[in-house]
Every structure is written in C-alpha cells, then in structure tokens.
Amino acid sequence: MELRYEKNIPKKDRYTIVLEDIHDQFRSFGEEQDILTTEVQDLKKSVQNLETRFDGLETEVHNLSTKVDAVADDVSDIKTTLSQKVDREEFVQRERKVVKLEKFVLSKL
C-alpha cells in the first residue's frame, strides 16, 4: 500500500501517518493470527477426537478378529465331526445289510 502525501503536510505529521498505518497493519496481522491460532486449536481437537475413535475401532477390530478365529475353530471341529460320520447313502446300505442279517438270523432260529 502506497501512501501519497501532500507537500504541504509537515514531515512530522507524515511520519505519524506512516506509523499509524504500520500500527493498523500490525493490529490486523495480530487479529488474523488469533483467528489462525483458534483454527489450529480446533483442528488439534478434531485430530485428537479422530485418534480416540480410531483407537476404539482398533479394539473392535481386534475383538471381531478373535471372534472370527473362534468361529473358524468351531467350523473346523464341525468338519472333523462330519467327516467321521457316514453319509446318508452309506447309512441306507448299512441299514439294508442289518435288515438282511436280522432276517437271516431269525430264519435260523
């Protein structure tokens, strides 16, 4: 910003005007700095809030992971148990054999 002075203003008054202008610019700068400081503080609070939420999410993910591991173990146990059992077709075949054996045994008595 360039100040224009009239030639008939005394030099002392011109310095006073320049100093007042500088003072106003510093005041404006200080006010803007206060605004920025407030905004930075608000951002810090927001980041802290996000960190807290993130920590909570980490805990939840860990808990879910533990539960998934437990379910995976249960599924594995179920698979093992099912693999040791006979399937329906094999059961029907064995049932027929038992019926034949019972008839045979009963016929011999």
C-alpha positions as CSV (number, residue, x, y, z in Angstrom):
1,M,0.0,0.0,0.0
2,E,1.5,3.3,-1.0
3,L,0.6,6.4,0.8
4,R,0.6,9.7,-1.0
5,Y,1.4,12.8,0.8
6,E,0.7,16.3,0.1
7,K,3.7,18.5,0.0
8,N,2.3,21.0,2.5
9,I,1.9,18.3,5.3
10,P,4.8,18.7,7.8
11,K,7.3,15.9,7.9
12,K,6.5,15.0,11.5
13,D,2.8,14.5,10.5
14,R,3.8,12.3,7.6
15,Y,5.8,10.1,9.9
16,T,2.9,10.0,12.3
17,I,0.6,8.8,9.4
18,V,3.0,6.1,8.4
19,L,3.4,4.9,11.9
20,E,-0.4,4.8,12.4
21,D,-0.7,2.8,9.2
22,I,2.0,0.3,10.3
23,H,0.3,0.1,13.7
24,D,-3.1,-0.7,12.0
25,Q,-1.4,-3.3,9.8
26,F,0.2,-5.0,12.9
27,R,-3.2,-5.0,14.7
28,S,-4.8,-6.6,11.6
29,F,-2.0,-9.1,11.4
30,G,-2.4,-10.0,15.1
31,E,-6.1,-10.4,14.7
32,E,-5.6,-12.8,11.8
33,Q,-3.0,-14.7,13.8
34,D,-5.5,-15.1,16.6
35,I,-8.0,-16.5,14.2
36,L,-5.4,-18.9,12.8
37,T,-4.5,-20.0,16.3
38,T,-8.1,-20.7,17.2
39,E,-8.5,-22.7,13.9
40,V,-5.3,-24.7,14.7
41,Q,-6.6,-25.5,18.2
42,D,-9.9,-26.7,16.7
43,L,-8.0,-28.9,14.3
44,K,-6.0,-30.4,17.1
45,K,-9.1,-31.2,19.0
46,S,-10.6,-32.8,15.9
47,V,-7.5,-34.9,15.3
48,Q,-7.5,-36.0,19.0
49,N,-11.1,-37.0,18.6
50,L,-10.3,-39.0,15.5
51,E,-7.4,-40.7,17.3
52,T,-9.7,-41.7,20.1
53,R,-12.3,-43.0,17.7
54,F,-9.5,-44.9,15.8
55,D,-8.3,-46.5,19.0
56,G,-11.8,-47.7,19.6
57,L,-12.1,-49.1,16.1
58,E,-8.8,-50.9,16.6
59,T,-10.2,-52.5,19.7
60,E,-13.4,-53.5,17.9
61,V,-11.5,-55.0,15.0
62,H,-9.3,-57.0,17.4
63,N,-12.4,-58.3,19.2
64,L,-14.0,-59.2,15.9
65,S,-10.8,-60.9,14.8
66,T,-10.8,-63.0,18.0
67,K,-14.5,-64.0,17.4
68,V,-13.7,-64.9,13.7
69,D,-10.9,-67.1,14.9
70,A,-13.2,-68.8,17.4
71,V,-15.8,-69.4,14.6
72,A,-13.1,-70.8,12.3
73,D,-12.1,-73.2,15.0
74,D,-15.7,-74.3,15.5
75,V,-16.1,-74.8,11.8
76,S,-13.0,-76.9,11.7
77,D,-14.3,-79.0,14.6
78,I,-17.7,-79.4,12.8
79,K,-15.9,-80.5,9.6
80,T,-13.9,-83.1,11.5
81,T,-17.0,-84.4,13.2
82,L,-18.9,-84.6,9.9
83,S,-16.1,-86.4,8.2
84,Q,-16.2,-89.1,10.8
85,K,-19.9,-89.7,10.2
86,V,-21.4,-91.8,7.5
87,D,-23.3,-90.1,4.7
88,R,-27.0,-90.9,4.0
89,E,-26.3,-93.3,1.2
90,E,-23.8,-95.3,3.2
91,F,-26.3,-95.4,6.1
92,V,-29.1,-96.8,3.8
93,Q,-26.7,-99.5,2.6
94,R,-25.7,-100.5,6.1
95,E,-29.4,-100.5,7.2
96,R,-30.2,-102.9,4.4
97,K,-27.4,-105.2,5.4
98,V,-28.6,-105.2,9.0
99,V,-32.1,-106.0,7.9
100,K,-30.8,-108.9,5.8
101,L,-28.7,-110.1,8.6
102,E,-31.7,-110.0,11.0
103,K,-33.8,-111.9,8.6
104,F,-31.1,-114.5,8.2
105,V,-30.6,-114.9,11.9
106,L,-34.3,-115.1,12.5
107,S,-34.7,-117.7,9.8
108,K,-32.1,-119.9,11.5
109,L,-33.8,-119.8,14.9
